[in-house]
Every structure is written in structure tokens, then in C-alpha cells.
Amino acid sequence: MVEILKCNYVKDRINGNLPICSENKEEFIKQYKLCLEQTKGVNGVVYVFKSEKMVPRLKDFSNILYIGETKNDVWNRYNVKHDTENFWHVYNHTIKYYGSITIDVYPTENHKGTEKKFLENYFKNTKNSPQ
């Protein structure tokens, strides 16, 4: 099995230690903002949304929900209120059935190359795309 979140460009990993777990939309938005604030100012990153519990995939299981990249920081990448409005049905379902959501951030020398490698590894392991 390929280690999914491994790439030579990655310099560090900031663990998402603030869980987003509220099934109340307003409280969810507050938790989501706090989670992103912990990486404010860390630019050129790949970020990974994860669920507490494993989710069935075509092959095996994974707790990875989404892999994305930004040349800026994740705080500036997301308008939390807008994102929550658009994807509340997904976030609420995830929390209800798969537990809290966390966001890990990987500062990297090449955010696009790192995202590509993470996605290739994810697809090799699960035969699914996380996005």
C-alpha cells in the first residue's frame, strides 16, 4: 500500500487538532473558522480534510474527504460562510455518520506538485478521487 500523504516537496505537517463537529450550522461555521485560523499566514500549502471515522471507497476505506492546494494560506482560500452554505449537506452528513472533521495542512516547496502526488497516491489506494 502506498503512503498517501507523502511527497518529497513537503517541509512539515500542521495537524488539524481542532475538530469541527457541530451539527448546528452557526456553531459549525465558528468551529470551521477557528480550525483555519491555526494555519493563518502559512502559504504554499496542500490541505487535507479528514473525517474521524473511515469512509468506504471503491477499494478499502479512507478518512480523507478532500485534498486541495493553494499558493496562499487556507484561511484566505476559503470563505467559510459561503463554503458552509454550499456544502452544508455534505459536512452535516459527514459529521452525523463519520464523526468530526479536521484539516491537516502541509507546507510545501511545490504546492501543485504535492497535490498531484497526494491525489495520485490516493487514487492508487482507493480507486476513488477524494474531490
N, C-alpha and C positions, 0 to 999 in steps of 0.2 A: 504494500500500500504506500502510495506517495504521500509525503507530508505536505498537506495542502498549503499551509501558510508559511512557506519557506522560499526565500529568494535571496540571492547574493547582494542585491541592492539595499536590503533592509538594514537600517542602522540601529533600530531599537523597537520596542513594543510598549505602548501605553495601554495597560489592561483597563478595560471598562469595568471599574469597580463600583459604579453607581447603577444599580438595577432600575430599569423602567418597568414598573409592574402594576400601575393603576389601571383599572377598568373604567375609571371616570375620566372623560376626555380632558377636562380642565386640569386635573391633577396630573394626568399623563403628560400634558404639554409642559408643566412645571418640571417634572422629572426629566423629560427629554432635554430641556434647556440646561438643567444642571449637569446632565451627562456630557453634553457637548462643551460646556464651559471648561471642563477639566483639560481640554486639549486646545483651548483658545491660544492662537499665536504659533502653533506648531504647523508649519507649512510644508507642502510637498509630501502628501501622505496617501496611503491606502487605508481605508477604514472598512471594518467588517462588523455588520450587525449579526448578533448571535442570540439564539434562544437558550433558555435554561435547560430544556429537555431536547432530546434528539428528535428530528423530524424525518419521517420515511422519505426516501428518494427512490429513483428507479433502481439503483443498486445501493444497498446498505442504508445507513442513516447519517445525518449530519445536523449539527446545531447552527450551521452557517445559513443565514437568511439572505444576506446581500453582501456583495463585495463592490466597492466603489473607489474612486480616486479623485483627488483634487490637487491643483498646484497651490491653492491657498490652504487655509485651515478648515476643518469640518464645521466649526462654528459659523463661518461665513458662507459655507457651501449650502447650508440648509436654512430655509425659513421654516422654523419649527411649526408654527401655527398653520401655515399653508400645507406643509407636508402631512401634518396630522389630519387636516380636513380631507385631503385627497386619499390618504391611505389608512384612515381610522379603521375601516372594516378589516384590513389586514393586521394591523397592530393589535386590535382588540381580540381578534381570533387567536393570534399567536399567544398572547398573554393568557387567555382563557384555557387553551389546550396544551401549550408548550412552555408556560412559565414566563418569567421575566425576560426582558431584552437588555442586552448590554452592547456597547460599541467599543471594540478594540481599534486602536489607531497605530499604524506602522509608519513612522518617519522613514523616508527612503531617498536614495540618491536619484532614483528614476521612478516616479510615481506611475507613469503609464506602463513601463516595462514590468514593474512589480505587480500591478493589477492584472496584466496579461498572464503572468506566470501563475498567480494565485488562481485565476479563473481556469487556466489550462489544467492545473493540478486538481482543482475541484471537480471539473468535468471528467477527468480520468478516473477519479474515485467514485463518483456518484452517478455518472451518465446523465446528469442534470445541469442546468445553469441556475445559479442562485438568484438571478435577476430577471 
